[in-house]
Amino acid sequence: MAVTTRPVDLTADLGFLRLRNPVLTASGTFGYGLEFEPYLDLAKLGGIVVKGLYYHPREGNPPPRLVETPSGLINAIGLQGVGVEAFAAKVLPRLRAIDTAVIVNVCGADDDEYAAVVEFLDAQEGIAAYELNISCPNVKKEGACPALAPEPTFELVKLVKSVSRRPLITKLSPNVTSIIEIAQAAAEAGTDAVALVNTFLAMAIDLETRRPRLGNVYGGLSGPAIKPIALRMVHQVASRLTVPVIGLGGIMTGADALEFLVAGAAAVEVGTASFVDPDAAARIIGEIVSWCEAHGVAAVRDLVGTLAVP
Ligand SMILES: Cc1cc2nc3c(=O)[nH]c(=O)nc-3n(C[C@H](O)[C@H](O)[C@H](O)COP(=O)(O)O)c2cc1C
């Protein structure tokens, strides 16, 4: 008798958004998505989180802007981008044609710019949600980014939520003492989900010249080096908050992604891995399916938050 096996149910549920599968691409590591069309079928992805958008185009930081470390990458791109008008005119129409969730990563030099970006994008079709990058330095607050303290996090999330007609995912910075306090502030202000983590503040030195390797001196560390810390933060936040958590930080394989789901993330984002292997996100989806088949898991979402803590 032939054995029939049902395909693994990969759908992920964020409450406000149902995804084909739990694998999204992380902002800034996948361009506007379209650059990766030659390498993987974008419609296979759970979703694409596009590069951070300010209202106006930005040049970013002076080079060098990327340094490789033994198990990660330090970047100081400085949120280079095309601005909302060019994004809406040239990029969004092409993204809209792809059958996947498009999430726009929103930045601002101050709270008003974040709100202006969202108000502009609200008039455009084809966006599933916003991901609020609260790690941008606030020019009016001496460069402190909102994500570093609960109050500015609360204020910014509340403001953006009040002007937005779309669901809001607040992306948290790990460069804080208590990630739980910041996540709670975002939740109290009405965010629909939190995503964590962004990069860890880091630096690299060229010993021979005794100069910093990055034009900006400091940058953000991503990749496998940060995975254990990101996992800890995702678990801490997911076990205390009721809003859905999207986990990221150093996911290179399907097993890494599954660990984040078990820790409590409803979905994951793949970042630095796409630089190493442009079809990493599609490969990771395939590895999740294989693992579930081998372990008799019928629906991936049944794994979310199943960590057995002694
Ligand atoms: C080159 C580069 C650019 C990035 N740009 C953004 C960005 O525009 N907005 C944002 O929220 N995060 C940005 N990030 C952070 C990533 O989205 C992600 O949070 C981080 O890299 C950790 O995930 P990973 O270890 O899988 O790369 C960037 C990361 C890198 C490496």
The ligand as an ORCA input file, in Angstrom:
! r2SCAN-3c Opt
* xyz 0 1
  C      24.159     45.675      5.711
  C      23.021     45.696      6.700
  C      22.031     46.681      6.575
  C      20.958     46.721      7.483
  N      19.978     47.663      7.326
  C      18.887     47.661      8.161
  C      17.797     48.574      7.973
  O      17.748     49.361      7.002
  N      16.784     48.553      8.882
  C      16.767     47.670      9.937
  O      15.820     47.688     10.730
  N      17.764     46.768     10.110
  C      18.805     46.742      9.250
  N      19.813     45.815      9.421
  C      19.703     44.822     10.514
  C      19.130     43.485     10.010
  O      17.836     43.638      9.481
  C      19.093     42.452     11.158
  O      18.318     42.964     12.215
  C      20.481     42.103     11.698
  O      21.415     42.012     10.648
  C      20.483     40.799     12.513
  O      20.109     39.698     11.726
  P      21.196     38.728     11.009
  O      22.193     38.351     12.051
  O      20.395     37.593     10.473
  O      21.816     39.549      9.912
  C      20.900     45.765      8.528
  C      21.898     44.777      8.646
  C      22.941     44.727      7.741
  C      23.982     43.639      7.890
*
